[in-house]
Amino acid sequence: MPTFTYRCKWCRHEQDRFHGMRDKPRVRCEKCEHACIKLIVGGHGLVFRGEGFYETDYKRKKGGRG
């Protein structure tokens, strides 16, 4: 699940939350309990975890598609 950053409309405190892309949570400030807005932030990289993810995993098979 992606990480989203929220900022309080009242005290400007920022906090991170994990939830799905299609979820529409109503996030409240951890400090003052007022409503928060979702920030658009960059710099999040793609992380591959676990075994695999080799160059050969994505090559097509000979003689056909996929």
PyMOL Python script that loads the backbone (N, CA, C, O; Angstrom):
from pymol import cmd

cmd.read_pdbstr("""\
ATOM      1  N   MET A   1       0.835  -1.180   0.000  1.00  0.00           N
ATOM      2  CA  MET A   1       0.000   0.000   0.000  1.00  0.00           C
ATOM      3  C   MET A   1       0.878   1.242   0.000  1.00  0.00           C
ATOM      4  O   MET A   1       1.947   1.256   0.610  1.00  0.00           O
ATOM      5  N   PRO A   2       0.428   2.270  -0.679  1.00  0.00           N
ATOM      6  CA  PRO A   2       1.221   3.500  -0.724  1.00  0.00           C
ATOM      7  C   PRO A   2       1.099   4.321   0.557  1.00  0.00           C
ATOM      8  O   PRO A   2       0.164   4.165   1.341  1.00  0.00           O
ATOM      9  N   THR A   3       2.067   5.190   0.733  1.00  0.00           N
ATOM     10  CA  THR A   3       2.087   6.113   1.869  1.00  0.00           C
ATOM     11  C   THR A   3       1.611   7.476   1.386  1.00  0.00           C
ATOM     12  O   THR A   3       2.076   7.970   0.359  1.00  0.00           O
ATOM     13  N   PHE A   4       0.697   8.076   2.112  1.00  0.00           N
ATOM     14  CA  PHE A   4       0.206   9.403   1.789  1.00  0.00           C
ATOM     15  C   PHE A   4       0.541  10.349   2.934  1.00  0.00           C
ATOM     16  O   PHE A   4       0.508   9.961   4.102  1.00  0.00           O
ATOM     17  N   THR A   5       0.861  11.588   2.591  1.00  0.00           N
ATOM     18  CA  THR A   5       1.162  12.605   3.592  1.00  0.00           C
ATOM     19  C   THR A   5      -0.026  13.551   3.692  1.00  0.00           C
ATOM     20  O   THR A   5      -0.562  14.005   2.682  1.00  0.00           O
ATOM     21  N   TYR A   6      -0.429  13.841   4.930  1.00  0.00           N
ATOM     22  CA  TYR A   6      -1.550  14.736   5.198  1.00  0.00           C
ATOM     23  C   TYR A   6      -1.081  15.901   6.053  1.00  0.00           C
ATOM     24  O   TYR A   6      -0.186  15.759   6.887  1.00  0.00           O
ATOM     25  N   ARG A   7      -1.705  17.067   5.830  1.00  0.00           N
ATOM     26  CA  ARG A   7      -1.399  18.254   6.636  1.00  0.00           C
ATOM     27  C   ARG A   7      -2.691  18.788   7.238  1.00  0.00           C
ATOM     28  O   ARG A   7      -3.715  18.886   6.563  1.00  0.00           O
ATOM     29  N   CYS A   8      -2.624  19.127   8.509  1.00  0.00           N
ATOM     30  CA  CYS A   8      -3.779  19.672   9.217  1.00  0.00           C
ATOM     31  C   CYS A   8      -4.096  21.071   8.688  1.00  0.00           C
ATOM     32  O   CYS A   8      -3.199  21.887   8.478  1.00  0.00           O
ATOM     33  N   LYS A   9      -5.377  21.329   8.478  1.00  0.00           N
ATOM     34  CA  LYS A   9      -5.811  22.649   8.009  1.00  0.00           C
ATOM     35  C   LYS A   9      -5.641  23.714   9.084  1.00  0.00           C
ATOM     36  O   LYS A   9      -5.502  24.898   8.776  1.00  0.00           O
ATOM     37  N   TRP A  10      -5.654  23.298  10.333  1.00  0.00           N
ATOM     38  CA  TRP A  10      -5.623  24.239  11.445  1.00  0.00           C
ATOM     39  C   TRP A  10      -4.211  24.500  11.967  1.00  0.00           C
ATOM     40  O   TRP A  10      -3.771  25.649  11.989  1.00  0.00           O
ATOM     41  N   CYS A  11      -3.496  23.462  12.383  1.00  0.00           N
ATOM     42  CA  CYS A  11      -2.189  23.649  13.026  1.00  0.00           C
ATOM     43  C   CYS A  11      -1.003  23.338  12.099  1.00  0.00           C
ATOM     44  O   CYS A  11       0.150  23.519  12.492  1.00  0.00           O
ATOM     45  N   ARG A  12      -1.282  22.867  10.861  1.00  0.00           N
ATOM     46  CA  ARG A  12      -0.257  22.589   9.846  1.00  0.00           C
ATOM     47  C   ARG A  12       0.645  21.389  10.173  1.00  0.00           C
ATOM     48  O   ARG A  12       1.681  21.206   9.535  1.00  0.00           O
ATOM     49  N   HIS A  13       0.262  20.587  11.145  1.00  0.00           N
ATOM     50  CA  HIS A  13       1.019  19.375  11.488  1.00  0.00           C
ATOM     51  C   HIS A  13       0.900  18.377  10.337  1.00  0.00           C
ATOM     52  O   HIS A  13      -0.183  18.200   9.781  1.00  0.00           O
ATOM     53  N   GLU A  14       2.018  17.717   9.975  1.00  0.00           N
ATOM     54  CA  GLU A  14       2.012  16.727   8.902  1.00  0.00           C
ATOM     55  C   GLU A  14       2.143  15.321   9.472  1.00  0.00           C
ATOM     56  O   GLU A  14       2.845  15.089  10.457  1.00  0.00           O
ATOM     57  N   GLN A  15       1.445  14.386   8.821  1.00  0.00           N
ATOM     58  CA  GLN A  15       1.489  12.992   9.243  1.00  0.00           C
ATOM     59  C   GLN A  15       1.363  12.092   8.020  1.00  0.00           C
ATOM     60  O   GLN A  15       0.798  12.495   7.003  1.00  0.00           O
ATOM     61  N   ASP A  16       1.884  10.888   8.117  1.00  0.00           N
ATOM     62  CA  ASP A  16       1.822   9.922   7.027  1.00  0.00           C
ATOM     63  C   ASP A  16       0.829   8.829   7.361  1.00  0.00           C
ATOM     64  O   ASP A  16       0.716   8.413   8.513  1.00  0.00           O
ATOM     65  N   ARG A  17       0.108   8.363   6.346  1.00  0.00           N
ATOM     66  CA  ARG A  17      -0.850   7.272   6.509  1.00  0.00           C
ATOM     67  C   ARG A  17      -0.687   6.290   5.369  1.00  0.00           C
ATOM     68  O   ARG A  17      -0.349   6.676   4.250  1.00  0.00           O
ATOM     69  N   PHE A  18      -0.927   5.023   5.651  1.00  0.00           N
ATOM     70  CA  PHE A  18      -0.906   3.961   4.659  1.00  0.00           C
ATOM     71  C   PHE A  18      -2.339   3.567   4.347  1.00  0.00           C
ATOM     72  O   PHE A  18      -3.103   3.229   5.252  1.00  0.00           O
ATOM     73  N   HIS A  19      -2.710   3.607   3.074  1.00  0.00           N
ATOM     74  CA  HIS A  19      -4.018   3.109   2.654  1.00  0.00           C
ATOM     75  C   HIS A  19      -4.006   2.923   1.153  1.00  0.00           C
ATOM     76  O   HIS A  19      -3.088   3.377   0.470  1.00  0.00           O
ATOM     77  N   GLY A  20      -5.016   2.260   0.645  1.00  0.00           N
ATOM     78  CA  GLY A  20      -5.102   1.970  -0.777  1.00  0.00           C
ATOM     79  C   GLY A  20      -5.319   3.218  -1.616  1.00  0.00           C
ATOM     80  O   GLY A  20      -5.737   4.260  -1.110  1.00  0.00           O
ATOM     81  N   MET A  21      -5.028   3.097  -2.910  1.00  0.00           N
ATOM     82  CA  MET A  21      -5.159   4.227  -3.826  1.00  0.00           C
ATOM     83  C   MET A  21      -6.607   4.697  -3.960  1.00  0.00           C
ATOM     84  O   MET A  21      -6.863   5.890  -4.122  1.00  0.00           O
ATOM     85  N   ARG A  22      -7.535   3.778  -3.893  1.00  0.00           N
ATOM     86  CA  ARG A  22      -8.946   4.124  -4.096  1.00  0.00           C
ATOM     87  C   ARG A  22      -9.679   4.457  -2.807  1.00  0.00           C
ATOM     88  O   ARG A  22     -10.828   4.897  -2.853  1.00  0.00           O
ATOM     89  N   ASP A  23      -9.042   4.259  -1.661  1.00  0.00           N
ATOM     90  CA  ASP A  23      -9.674   4.586  -0.375  1.00  0.00           C
ATOM     91  C   ASP A  23      -9.837   6.087  -0.246  1.00  0.00           C
ATOM     92  O   ASP A  23      -9.037   6.858  -0.774  1.00  0.00           O
ATOM     93  N   LYS A  24     -10.879   6.494   0.459  1.00  0.00           N
ATOM     94  CA  LYS A  24     -11.115   7.920   0.714  1.00  0.00           C
ATOM     95  C   LYS A  24     -11.263   8.127   2.222  1.00  0.00           C
ATOM     96  O   LYS A  24     -12.365   8.351   2.723  1.00  0.00           O
ATOM     97  N   PRO A  25     -10.145   8.049   2.932  1.00  0.00           N
ATOM     98  CA  PRO A  25     -10.224   8.174   4.389  1.00  0.00           C
ATOM     99  C   PRO A  25     -10.459   9.616   4.824  1.00  0.00           C
ATOM    100  O   PRO A  25     -10.075  10.556   4.127  1.00  0.00           O
ATOM    101  N   ARG A  26     -11.073   9.774   5.943  1.00  0.00           N
ATOM    102  CA  ARG A  26     -11.233  11.092   6.556  1.00  0.00           C
ATOM    103  C   ARG A  26     -10.205  11.169   7.675  1.00  0.00           C
ATOM    104  O   ARG A  26     -10.424  10.667   8.778  1.00  0.00           O
ATOM    105  N   VAL A  27      -9.088  11.802   7.372  1.00  0.00           N
ATOM    106  CA  VAL A  27      -7.961  11.833   8.300  1.00  0.00           C
ATOM    107  C   VAL A  27      -8.091  13.042   9.219  1.00  0.00           C
ATOM    108  O   VAL A  27      -8.343  14.161   8.773  1.00  0.00           O
ATOM    109  N   ARG A  28      -7.914  12.787  10.503  1.00  0.00           N
ATOM    110  CA  ARG A  28      -7.925  13.837  11.527  1.00  0.00           C
ATOM    111  C   ARG A  28      -6.515  14.027  12.055  1.00  0.00           C
ATOM    112  O   ARG A  28      -5.731  13.079  12.091  1.00  0.00           O
ATOM    113  N   CYS A  29      -6.190  15.232  12.460  1.00  0.00           N
ATOM    114  CA  CYS A  29      -4.869  15.564  12.988  1.00  0.00           C
ATOM    115  C   CYS A  29      -4.610  14.803  14.290  1.00  0.00           C
ATOM    116  O   CYS A  29      -5.492  14.669  15.139  1.00  0.00           O
ATOM    117  N   GLU A  30      -3.381  14.312  14.422  1.00  0.00           N
ATOM    118  CA  GLU A  30      -2.993  13.591  15.637  1.00  0.00           C
ATOM    119  C   GLU A  30      -2.903  14.523  16.838  1.00  0.00           C
ATOM    120  O   GLU A  30      -3.055  14.080  17.977  1.00  0.00           O
ATOM    121  N   LYS A  31      -2.658  15.806  16.597  1.00  0.00           N
ATOM    122  CA  LYS A  31      -2.472  16.756  17.695  1.00  0.00           C
ATOM    123  C   LYS A  31      -3.747  17.485  18.100  1.00  0.00           C
ATOM    124  O   LYS A  31      -4.078  17.564  19.283  1.00  0.00           O
ATOM    125  N   CYS A  32      -4.470  18.024  17.096  1.00  0.00           N
ATOM    126  CA  CYS A  32      -5.612  18.880  17.454  1.00  0.00           C
ATOM    127  C   CYS A  32      -6.968  18.341  16.996  1.00  0.00           C
ATOM    128  O   CYS A  32      -7.997  18.961  17.268  1.00  0.00           O
ATOM    129  N   GLU A  33      -6.987  17.189  16.299  1.00  0.00           N
ATOM    130  CA  GLU A  33      -8.217  16.524  15.855  1.00  0.00           C
ATOM    131  C   GLU A  33      -8.995  17.268  14.763  1.00  0.00           C
ATOM    132  O   GLU A  33     -10.143  16.914  14.497  1.00  0.00           O
ATOM    133  N   HIS A  34      -8.411  18.284  14.124  1.00  0.00           N
ATOM    134  CA  HIS A  34      -9.069  18.957  13.009  1.00  0.00           C
ATOM    135  C   HIS A  34      -8.847  18.157  11.722  1.00  0.00           C
ATOM    136  O   HIS A  34      -8.024  17.242  11.688  1.00  0.00           O
ATOM    137  N   ALA A  35      -9.582  18.506  10.673  1.00  0.00           N
ATOM    138  CA  ALA A  35      -9.489  17.803   9.395  1.00  0.00           C
ATOM    139  C   ALA A  35      -8.152  18.061   8.707  1.00  0.00           C
ATOM    140  O   ALA A  35      -7.553  19.125   8.862  1.00  0.00           O
ATOM    141  N   CYS A  36      -7.698  17.071   7.946  1.00  0.00           N
ATOM    142  CA  CYS A  36      -6.437  17.175   7.216  1.00  0.00           C
ATOM    143  C   CYS A  36      -6.692  17.104   5.720  1.00  0.00           C
ATOM    144  O   CYS A  36      -7.710  16.575   5.274  1.00  0.00           O
ATOM    145  N   ILE A  37      -5.756  17.642   4.955  1.00  0.00           N
ATOM    146  CA  ILE A  37      -5.805  17.558   3.508  1.00  0.00           C
ATOM    147  C   ILE A  37      -4.642  16.702   3.023  1.00  0.00           C
ATOM    148  O   ILE A  37      -3.580  16.668   3.645  1.00  0.00           O
ATOM    149  N   LYS A  38      -4.854  16.009   1.902  1.00  0.00           N
ATOM    150  CA  LYS A  38      -3.804  15.165   1.335  1.00  0.00           C
ATOM    151  C   LYS A  38      -2.851  16.037   0.532  1.00  0.00           C
ATOM    152  O   LYS A  38      -3.283  16.859  -0.276  1.00  0.00           O
ATOM    153  N   LEU A  39      -1.560  15.857   0.755  1.00  0.00           N
ATOM    154  CA  LEU A  39      -0.545  16.604   0.028  1.00  0.00           C
ATOM    155  C   LEU A  39      -0.068  15.806  -1.175  1.00  0.00           C
ATOM    156  O   LEU A  39      -0.059  14.576  -1.157  1.00  0.00           O
ATOM    157  N   ILE A  40       0.323  16.515  -2.206  1.00  0.00           N
ATOM    158  CA  ILE A  40       0.933  15.879  -3.358  1.00  0.00           C
ATOM    159  C   ILE A  40       2.429  16.023  -3.187  1.00  0.00           C
ATOM    160  O   ILE A  40       2.972  17.126  -3.254  1.00  0.00           O
ATOM    161  N   VAL A  41       3.088  14.906  -2.968  1.00  0.00           N
ATOM    162  CA  VAL A  41       4.533  14.922  -2.743  1.00  0.00           C
ATOM    163  C   VAL A  41       5.198  13.991  -3.738  1.00  0.00           C
ATOM    164  O   VAL A  41       4.587  13.030  -4.204  1.00  0.00           O
ATOM    165  N   GLY A  42       6.437  14.276  -4.059  1.00  0.00           N
ATOM    166  CA  GLY A  42       7.179  13.440  -5.001  1.00  0.00           C
ATOM    167  C   GLY A  42       8.325  12.752  -4.302  1.00  0.00           C
ATOM    168  O   GLY A  42       8.532  12.910  -3.099  1.00  0.00           O
ATOM    169  N   GLY A  43       9.054  11.998  -5.064  1.00  0.00           N
ATOM    170  CA  GLY A  43      10.244  11.367  -4.530  1.00  0.00           C
ATOM    171  C   GLY A  43      10.065   9.977  -3.974  1.00  0.00           C
ATOM    172  O   GLY A  43      11.012   9.404  -3.435  1.00  0.00           O
ATOM    173  N   HIS A  44       8.880   9.421  -4.090  1.00  0.00           N
ATOM    174  CA  HIS A  44       8.681   8.057  -3.621  1.00  0.00           C
ATOM    175  C   HIS A  44       9.130   7.106  -4.713  1.00  0.00           C
ATOM    176  O   HIS A  44       8.665   7.188  -5.850  1.00  0.00           O
ATOM    177  N   GLY A  45      10.018   6.220  -4.370  1.00  0.00           N
ATOM    178  CA  GLY A  45      10.555   5.292  -5.355  1.00  0.00           C
ATOM    179  C   GLY A  45       9.797   3.991  -5.381  1.00  0.00           C
ATOM    180  O   GLY A  45       8.999   3.693  -4.493  1.00  0.00           O
ATOM    181  N   LEU A  46      10.053   3.243  -6.388  1.00  0.00           N
ATOM    182  CA  LEU A  46       9.472   1.919  -6.538  1.00  0.00           C
ATOM    183  C   LEU A  46      10.381   0.924  -5.840  1.00  0.00           C
ATOM    184  O   LEU A  46      11.588   0.904  -6.083  1.00  0.00           O
ATOM    185  N   VAL A  47       9.812   0.103  -4.980  1.00  0.00           N
ATOM    186  CA  VAL A  47      10.608  -0.834  -4.201  1.00  0.00           C
ATOM    187  C   VAL A  47      10.171  -2.254  -4.532  1.00  0.00           C
ATOM    188  O   VAL A  47       8.994  -2.596  -4.412  1.00  0.00           O
ATOM    189  N   PHE A  48      11.121  -3.068  -4.945  1.00  0.00           N
ATOM    190  CA  PHE A  48      10.853  -4.487  -5.179  1.00  0.00           C
ATOM    191  C   PHE A  48      11.325  -5.257  -3.960  1.00  0.00           C
ATOM    192  O   PHE A  48      12.455  -5.078  -3.504  1.00  0.00           O
ATOM    193  N   ARG A  49      10.464  -6.110  -3.433  1.00  0.00           N
ATOM    194  CA  ARG A  49      10.825  -6.891  -2.253  1.00  0.00           C
ATOM    195  C   ARG A  49      10.709  -8.369  -2.570  1.00  0.00           C
ATOM    196  O   ARG A  49       9.893  -8.790  -3.391  1.00  0.00           O
ATOM    197  N   GLY A  50      11.529  -9.130  -1.912  1.00  0.00           N
ATOM    198  CA  GLY A  50      11.464 -10.567  -2.077  1.00  0.00           C
ATOM    199  C   GLY A  50      12.440 -11.064  -3.120  1.00  0.00           C
ATOM    200  O   GLY A  50      13.262 -10.312  -3.642  1.00  0.00           O
ATOM    201  N   GLU A  51      12.331 -12.330  -3.406  1.00  0.00           N
ATOM    202  CA  GLU A  51      13.224 -12.942  -4.375  1.00  0.00           C
ATOM    203  C   GLU A  51      12.703 -12.712  -5.788  1.00  0.00           C
ATOM    204  O   GLU A  51      11.507 -12.510  -5.994  1.00  0.00           O
ATOM    205  N   GLY A  52      13.603 -12.745  -6.746  1.00  0.00           N
ATOM    206  CA  GLY A  52      13.200 -12.595  -8.133  1.00  0.00           C
ATOM    207  C   GLY A  52      13.529 -11.230  -8.685  1.00  0.00           C
ATOM    208  O   GLY A  52      14.512 -10.603  -8.290  1.00  0.00           O
ATOM    209  N   PHE A  53      12.700 -10.776  -9.601  1.00  0.00           N
ATOM    210  CA  PHE A  53      12.860  -9.493 -10.272  1.00  0.00           C
ATOM    211  C   PHE A  53      14.159  -9.441 -11.059  1.00  0.00           C
ATOM    212  O   PHE A  53      14.914  -8.471 -10.985  1.00  0.00           O
ATOM    213  N   TYR A  54      14.402 -10.500 -11.810  1.00  0.00           N
ATOM    214  CA  TYR A  54      15.589 -10.553 -12.650  1.00  0.00           C
ATOM    215  C   TYR A  54      15.237 -10.104 -14.051  1.00  0.00           C
ATOM    216  O   TYR A  54      14.064 -10.070 -14.425  1.00  0.00           O
ATOM    217  N   GLU A  55      16.244  -9.761 -14.822  1.00  0.00           N
ATOM    218  CA  GLU A  55      16.049  -9.322 -16.197  1.00  0.00           C
ATOM    219  C   GLU A  55      15.320 -10.390 -17.012  1.00  0.00           C
ATOM    220  O   GLU A  55      14.505 -10.064 -17.875  1.00  0.00           O
ATOM    221  N   THR A  56      15.606 -11.644 -16.745  1.00  0.00           N
ATOM    222  CA  THR A  56      14.996 -12.728 -17.502  1.00  0.00           C
ATOM    223  C   THR A  56      13.520 -12.933 -17.169  1.00  0.00           C
ATOM    224  O   THR A  56      12.820 -13.617 -17.916  1.00  0.00           O
ATOM    225  N   ASP A  57      13.035 -12.369 -16.086  1.00  0.00           N
ATOM    226  CA  ASP A  57      11.626 -12.522 -15.711  1.00  0.00           C
ATOM    227  C   ASP A  57      10.688 -11.826 -16.692  1.00  0.00           C
ATOM    228  O   ASP A  57       9.509 -12.172 -16.767  1.00  0.00           O
ATOM    229  N   TYR A  58      11.190 -10.858 -17.438  1.00  0.00           N
ATOM    230  CA  TYR A  58      10.335 -10.040 -18.278  1.00  0.00           C
ATOM    231  C   TYR A  58      10.574 -10.246 -19.768  1.00  0.00           C
ATOM    232  O   TYR A  58       9.971  -9.550 -20.585  1.00  0.00           O
ATOM    233  N   LYS A  59      11.428 -11.174 -20.135  1.00  0.00           N
ATOM    234  CA  LYS A  59      11.678 -11.434 -21.554  1.00  0.00           C
ATOM    235  C   LYS A  59      10.605 -12.351 -22.116  1.00  0.00           C
ATOM    236  O   LYS A  59      10.070 -13.215 -21.421  1.00  0.00           O
ATOM    237  N   ARG A  60      10.306 -12.143 -23.385  1.00  0.00           N
ATOM    238  CA  ARG A  60       9.298 -12.982 -24.043  1.00  0.00           C
ATOM    239  C   ARG A  60       9.874 -14.341 -24.383  1.00  0.00           C
ATOM    240  O   ARG A  60      11.071 -14.486 -24.629  1.00  0.00           O
ATOM    241  N   LYS A  61       9.017 -15.312 -24.391  1.00  0.00           N
ATOM    242  CA  LYS A  61       9.428 -16.663 -24.759  1.00  0.00           C
ATOM    243  C   LYS A  61       9.553 -16.747 -26.267  1.00  0.00           C
ATOM    244  O   LYS A  61       8.843 -16.050 -26.992  1.00  0.00           O
ATOM    245  N   LYS A  62      10.443 -17.588 -26.739  1.00  0.00           N
ATOM    246  CA  LYS A  62      10.649 -17.756 -28.182  1.00  0.00           C
ATOM    247  C   LYS A  62       9.433 -18.450 -28.799  1.00  0.00           C
ATOM    248  O   LYS A  62       8.838 -19.353 -28.211  1.00  0.00           O
ATOM    249  N   GLY A  63       9.088 -17.992 -30.015  1.00  0.00           N
ATOM    250  CA  GLY A  63       8.026 -18.658 -30.758  1.00  0.00           C
ATOM    251  C   GLY A  63       6.618 -18.227 -30.404  1.00  0.00           C
ATOM    252  O   GLY A  63       5.664 -18.821 -30.905  1.00  0.00           O
ATOM    253  N   GLY A  64       6.449 -17.244 -29.583  1.00  0.00           N
ATOM    254  CA  GLY A  64       5.088 -16.825 -29.261  1.00  0.00           C
ATOM    255  C   GLY A  64       5.064 -15.552 -28.448  1.00  0.00           C
ATOM    256  O   GLY A  64       6.091 -14.935 -28.165  1.00  0.00           O
ATOM    257  N   ARG A  65       3.882 -15.196 -28.092  1.00  0.00           N
ATOM    258  CA  ARG A  65       3.707 -13.984 -27.278  1.00  0.00           C
ATOM    259  C   ARG A  65       3.733 -14.352 -25.810  1.00  0.00           C
ATOM    260  O   ARG A  65       3.367 -15.455 -25.404  1.00  0.00           O
ATOM    261  N   GLY A  66       4.193 -13.355 -25.009  1.00  0.00           N
ATOM    262  CA  GLY A  66       4.118 -13.463 -23.570  1.00  0.00           C
ATOM    263  C   GLY A  66       5.026 -14.398 -22.958  1.00  0.00           C
ATOM    264  O   GLY A  66       5.026 -14.549 -21.737  1.00  0.00           O
TER     265      GLY A  66
END
""", "prot")
cmd.dss("prot")
cmd.show_as("cartoon", "prot")
cmd.util.cbc("prot")
cmd.orient("prot")
